Amino acid sequence: FGSHNKWIHDATEIRPVALEKGRYKQFWLTLHVPADAKGGLYSGTVTVGAHAVPVKARVLPFALPRPGVFRDPKREFIVSAYCDNKVLNLADNPAYAKNLVAHNLLNPLVENIRTAEEAARLFRTIAEAGLDTNRVMTALPSADVTVSTPPEPDDLKYEEYFARLGAISNAMAHIRRAYGEAVTPYAYGVDEASLAKTRAQRSIWMATQAMGGRVIAASKWRPFALFAQDAVNFPMQPSASRKVQADLLHDSNPDALAGWYCDPHSGPENPEFTRRLYGWQTWRNGYDMVCQYLLFRNGWSEYWQPWEPNLRGLNLCYDQDGGIVDTLAWEAFREAIDDIRYGTLLKTLAEEARVSKDMNVAYEGRVALTYLAQVPFETSSLTTIRYEMAHRIVSLLKTLGKEVR
């Protein structure tokens, strides 16, 4: 097989398929609405063999914003993922970047920047595709050198420490030259570090932060040690029982990003589960970020997993032929973030209405906020929640005298 199954390719056009009596076949269609489309009900047909299947799509009369966090929709909700950068290499693969944008993943963990030419190439690809150019995750060399006390036996790495600081400083200069002075680049720390190693990284974290960079790392819950990190990626599902950990992190560092990965790892081809997990379950439980491990690795995991065979389904989507092959899980991921975008718009409008001196307007805002806060999102139909949010958004737009296209 090899590690990437070069003999498997996504078809460049729809291929013929036999429709046999008594056999069930399923087709999925994704409609992309032009940005300037007017709101309304559109009709058409999809022809399958000799059969014309009627299709109707309602275009809503508003545009969705980028996702915001639940506690403050003005703070951007970060949509990220670990990537096999030996394969992804965004700077050289604009098709990957465009696919990430189409699925709402605007802040992937990117390859480290070492030179001015690398910074310029990556910025060009990111900007042209529409990825986030304000916050660039892991563009800085890793901040994983341990020198602080109390040290473990291998933690007195002073030569490496000064060399890494130089590399981070140079990368900061290259990134700012390409992205502008306002950019916030991140460095990655030791992955799932022990408590001692978490403390022992503080020197290089502080130096990185003093330069204007930020630090992200996967970490288990360390109640008195995580205040130094700017983004904590917990290896646990964002359940209601763990919301308290995100809240405590924010209490100690209000600007910190609480994210999660694994539990489960990416892969299950269950779109309803995927949509609920990455969407409202993350958003409503107080998290600022989803950063799953991982987008894809080792090619087509259904067919071959050269290492860690117990993690067979470790892909949200697949890389092949210089692009990304979409999956049901990957489409559901897009829908999950769209659910957050609907919630962000509704909460923003409701907050504006809530402070109106017209009590009819204020009450409509309060009712919408009550719905967002109390709807049983873990058991309710996500489609019904989406309909309800859309209805309330249109109503609030009209109430507030805003444009409905």
N, C-alpha and C positions, 0 to 999 in steps of 0.2 A: 504493500500500500504506500509506504512512505508517509511522511508526517503531514502532507497537504493534499494528497489525493488529486493529483493534477489531471486525472482523467474525468473528474466531475466538473461540469460547467453549467451555469445558469443559461437557459435559452435566451437568445437575443430577441425572439418573438414568440408569441403564443403558439405552441405546438399542437398538432391534432391529437385528439383522445377519443377512444371509442366509448360511446354511451350505450351500454348493454342493458337489456331488460332485466330488472331485478337486482341490478348493481347500483350502489349508492356512490356518487362522486360529489365532492365539495369544491366550490370555487369561491375565492375571496377577492373582492374588488375594493380598492381604496380610491376614493374620489378626492382630488385636490382642487380646492376652489380658488379661482383667481382672486388676487387681493382687491381688485376693483369691482367684483361681482355685486350686484344689487341683491338685497334681501328678498326672499320669496321662495315659492315652490317650483322646482324645475323637474321636468319629466323627460324620459327618454326610454330607449330599449337596449337590451343586450341580446344579441342574436347568438343562439347556441344551436348549431346545426340548422334544422328547419324551423326552430322555435324562437319566437321573439319574446323575451322576458321583460315585462314592464319594470322600470326603475324610476323612483321618485326620490328627490333629495331636497331637503329644506335648507336654504342658505340663510343664516341668521343675520340680522341687520347691525352687526357690530364686529369689531376686530378684537381678538384676544391679546392681552398684554403678555409680557414675559412673566413667569411664575414668581410670586412673592411668598414669604413665609407666613404661616397662619397668625402668629402673634403680632406681626407687623408687616402688612403687605407691601410696604415701601422697601423692605429688605428683600433682595433677590434670593429666591430659592435656587440653589446650585444643583444642576443636573450634570453628573459626571460619571466616569467609569474608568476602571483600570483597562489598559490596552496592551496588547503585545506590540510594543513599538518597533520591534524588528520587522514586523509585518505592516503595522499601521502607517508609521512614518508620514504623518500628515503633510509635512512640508513638500513631499514629492508625490502625494496622492490626493489631489483636490476632489476626486470622486468620493473618497472616504469622508472628507470634510462635509461635502454637500449632503451625503446620506445622514450624517450625524445631525445636521441642522434640520433636515426633514423629519427627524424623530425627536426633536426637542432637546438633544444632548449637546449643549453649547459649551461645556467646560470639561472636555476630556483631560485625563492625565497625559500630558504630552512628553515627548523626548526632551532631555536636558539640553539647554543651550550652552554651547562652548565658544562660539565665534560670532562675530558681527554678521557674517554671511548666513549662518544658520538662523539667527534671529530674524533677519530680513526675509528669508525664504519662508519661514514659518508664519510670520506676520502676514505676508502676502496671501498665502493660502487661506489662513484663518479669516482675514478681512474679506476676501472675495467670496468665500462661502457663506459668511454671516455668523460664524462662531464668535464667542465673546472675546473682545480685545481688551477689556478692562481688567479681567482677572484671568491669569494664565497659570493653570495648575501644573506644578512640578517642572516648570521651565527652568528653574534654578537647579544647579547641582545639589545633590542630596545633603541635607543637614543632619547626618547620622553619625558624626564623630563624637566619641564619648571621652571627655577629659575631666569632668567635674567630680567632686567627692560627695559621698563615699564611693570610690571606684571599685569596679570588679577588676580581676587581674589583668584583663586586656584593655582597660579603659584609659590608660595614660598615653594617648596617641597625639602628642603635642605637635610633632612634625606634620602629621596628616592634618591636624586641626588648622595650622597656619596655611598649609597648602590649599585646603578646602575653602578657607575664608577668602583667599586670593581668587579662587575660581568663582566663588559666589559673587564677589565684588565685580569681577570682570563681566560675568553674565548679566548682573544688574545693569551695568553700563550699556551693554549691547542691546538688552531688551528695551531699556528706556529710549535708546536712540531709534529703535524701530517702532515702538508702540506709543511713545510719548511718556512724559514724566509722571502722569497720573496712573500708569499701569501698576497693578499689584500682582507680582509673580510669587509663586509658592515653591518651597523646597520640601522634599519628603524626608521624614525622619526614619528611625529604626522601626521596622514593621513589627507590630505587636510586641513591643519591648517590655521587659520586666520593669518592676518599679524602680530598681536601682539604675537600669539603663535609661529609663525615662528621665530621671533626675540628672544623670551624667551627661545628657545631651543639652542641658540648659545653656551652657556657655556658647555653643555654636548657634543655638536658637536665638539667644539674646542678640548676638552679633548680626545675624541675618535680619532680625526684626528691626534693629537699629538702622540698617541700610534701607529699610522700606519694604523688605520682603516679608513673607509669612511662612508658617510651617504647618504642614499637614502630615498626619501619620495615622495608621490603623492602631487602635489601642483598646485594650479591655478597660473596664471601668476602674479608674484609679481616683477615688474621691478627693484626695488632697494633692494630686500631682498633675492634673491635666490643665490647670489654669494657664500654663505656659504655652500650650498649643493653640494655634489659631483655628485649626480645623481638626476635629477628632472623628475618625471613622470607626464606629463601634462594630465589632464582628457579631452582630446580633440583630434580630428582626425588630423593627420599630413598633413594638406592641404597646398597648395602653399601660401595662405594668412597668414599662421602661421609660415612659414619658418623663418620670421624675428625674431620671439621669440627665436627659436633655435640659430639663428645667434647671437642675443644679449647676450644670455646666454654664448655662446662660447667666445664672445668678453670680457666679464667680468671674465670668468673662462675657459680658453681654454681646460682644462682637464675635465671639467664637461660633464656628459652624459645627453643629452636631449632625453627623451623617451616619450611614450604616452600609454594611455589605454582608454577603453570605446569609446563612440562616433563612432561606436556602441560598446557595450559590445560583448564578444565572443558569438558565437552561430549560426548565420545565415548559413544555409546549401547552400551557394551560392559560389562554388569554384572559379569562375572567380573574383567575388568581393573580396573574402578573399585573393586571390593571389595578386591582385593589391594593396590592402590596406596595407598588412603587408610587401610587397616587395618593389617595386620601389617607391611607393608613400611615404613610410617612408624614404627610402634611399636617393632619389633625393631631398627631401625637407629638407635635412640637419640634420636629426636626427641620434643619435648614438645608439639608443636602442628602441626595442619594448618590452613592459612589460605589457601584457594584463591581465585584470581581467575578467575571470580567466580560468585556465586550465580545472577544473571541480569542481563542488560543489553539494552536495545533490543528488548525483547519477544521475539517468536518467531523465533529466528535461523535455523531451517530455511527460513523463507520470505523473510526480509528482514533484511539487515544494512546499515543506512544508512551506516556508516563502518567502516573496517578490515575489508573483505569477506574478507580472508584468514583472519580469525578467526570464521568463520561459526558454528562450534559452541561459542560462548563462554558457554554456559549449562549449569548443573547442573539447573535446573528453570525454570519460566516463571511470570511474573506475569500475572494476568488476572482481571478482575471482582472486585478487592479481595481476592484470595487467590492461592495458589500451585498451579499445575498440576504434578502429580508426573510424573516420568519414570523410565525404567529406571535411568538413572545415579543419580538422586536416591535411589531405593530401595536401590540397591547401596551408596551412601554410608552410609545408615543401617545396613546389614548390616556394613559395614567397621568402624564404630565399635562395634557390638555385639561383633564379634570381639575388639576391644581390651578391652571390658568383661568378656567371659568370661576373657580372659587375666589381667586385673587381679584378678578374684576368685580364680582358681586360684593366682596367685602369692602373694596375701595369705594364703590358707589354707596353702599350702606353706611359707611362711616361718614361720608359727606352728607348724606340725608339725615343721619342721626343728630347732627348739631344744628339742623335748621330751626329757625324760630317758628316756622309753620309746623304745628304739632302733627298735622296729618302727614306731612313729609317725614318728620322725625320718627313717627311711629312706624312708617313703612320701612325706614332704615333699621329700627330696632327689631322689627319682626324678621327681616332678612338676616340680621346678625344672630338672632335666636335660632333660626333654622340652621345656619352654618355651625353653630356651637353645639346643637343638641340632636341633629338628625343622627340616627343610629347607623353610621356609615359602614360599620363592620359587617352588618347583615342586610342593609337595604340594597335594592337594585341600583347599581351605578348608573344605568341608563335612566332610571327614574330621577335620580339625583341630578343628572345632567339636564334633563328636561326642566326640572324645577328651578335650577339655577338660571337657565336660559330665560325662562318665563319671568323670573324676578329681575333679571338684568334689564330686559326690555322695558318692564314696568318702571324701574327706577330711572332709566335713561329718559323716559317720557316725563316722569314726575319732576326730575331735576332740569328739564328743558334742554337736554343734550341731544346731539344729532343721532338720529336713527336712520341709517341709510336704506 
